């Protein structure tokens, strides 16, 4: 997007899918509403180009809506997604014998 302006887009899911796919999104604000409806459209479409984002700000509204502001963060670093110290549940899962074989 243009460095001189902040463009805000409120539109349909087709546009939301097209922007990251065409590498046209350098920031996103994602609103998470605490309601389970049981269905809906995916935020990121299958086959989307992978992009790394960093959470730069977050807040929760008085109604419980979580608002996360994310900015592009360069190359994807998969190892950064792991927790530094695994939880007890993760250690138990890792200790299980593999079912392959």
FENTA-V576309 format. One record per pair of residues at least 12 apart in sequence whose ideal C-beta (glycine too) atoms are under 10 Angstrom apart, sorted by the first residue. I is the first residue (numbers start at 0). GAP is how many residues later the second one is. If there is no record, write none. Layout:
i->[I & I]
gap->[GAP & GAP]
This chain:
i->[0 & 0 & 0 & 0 & 0 & 1 & 2 & 5 & 6 & 6 & 6 & 6 & 7 & 8 & 8 & 11 & 12 & 12 & 12 & 12 & 12 & 13 & 13 & 15 & 15 & 15 & 15 & 15 & 15 & 16 & 16 & 16 & 16 & 16 & 16 & 16 & 16 & 17 & 17 & 19 & 19 & 19 & 19 & 19 & 19 & 19 & 19 & 19 & 20 & 20 & 20 & 20 & 20 & 20 & 21 & 22 & 22 & 22 & 24 & 24 & 24 & 24 & 24 & 25 & 25 & 25 & 25 & 25 & 26 & 26 & 26 & 26 & 26 & 26 & 27 & 27 & 27 & 27 & 27 & 27 & 27 & 27 & 28 & 28 & 28 & 28 & 28 & 28 & 29 & 29 & 29 & 29 & 29 & 29 & 29 & 29 & 29 & 30 & 30 & 30 & 30 & 30 & 31 & 31 & 31 & 31 & 31 & 31 & 31 & 32 & 32 & 32 & 32 & 32 & 33 & 33 & 33 & 33 & 33 & 34 & 34 & 49 & 49 & 49 & 50 & 50 & 50 & 50 & 50 & 50 & 51 & 51 & 51 & 51 & 51 & 51 & 51 & 51 & 51 & 51 & 52 & 52 & 52 & 52 & 52 & 52 & 52 & 52 & 53 & 53 & 53 & 53 & 53 & 53 & 53 & 54 & 54 & 54 & 54 & 54 & 55 & 55 & 55 & 55 & 55 & 56 & 56 & 56 & 57]
gap->[18 & 23 & 24 & 25 & 26 & 24 & 23 & 21 & 17 & 18 & 19 & 20 & 21 & 15 & 16 & 29 & 27 & 28 & 29 & 30 & 32 & 27 & 31 & 12 & 25 & 26 & 27 & 28 & 29 & 24 & 25 & 26 & 27 & 28 & 29 & 30 & 31 & 27 & 30 & 23 & 24 & 25 & 28 & 29 & 30 & 31 & 33 & 52 & 23 & 24 & 26 & 27 & 28 & 30 & 27 & 26 & 28 & 49 & 26 & 28 & 45 & 46 & 47 & 25 & 27 & 44 & 45 & 46 & 26 & 29 & 42 & 43 & 44 & 45 & 15 & 23 & 25 & 40 & 41 & 42 & 43 & 44 & 28 & 29 & 38 & 39 & 40 & 41 & 13 & 23 & 25 & 28 & 36 & 37 & 38 & 39 & 40 & 30 & 34 & 35 & 36 & 37 & 26 & 28 & 32 & 33 & 34 & 35 & 36 & 28 & 30 & 31 & 32 & 33 & 26 & 29 & 30 & 31 & 32 & 29 & 30 & 25 & 26 & 28 & 19 & 21 & 22 & 23 & 24 & 25 & 18 & 19 & 20 & 21 & 22 & 23 & 24 & 25 & 26 & 28 & 15 & 16 & 17 & 18 & 19 & 20 & 21 & 23 & 15 & 16 & 17 & 18 & 19 & 20 & 26 & 13 & 14 & 15 & 16 & 18 & 12 & 13 & 14 & 15 & 17 & 12 & 13 & 14 & 12]
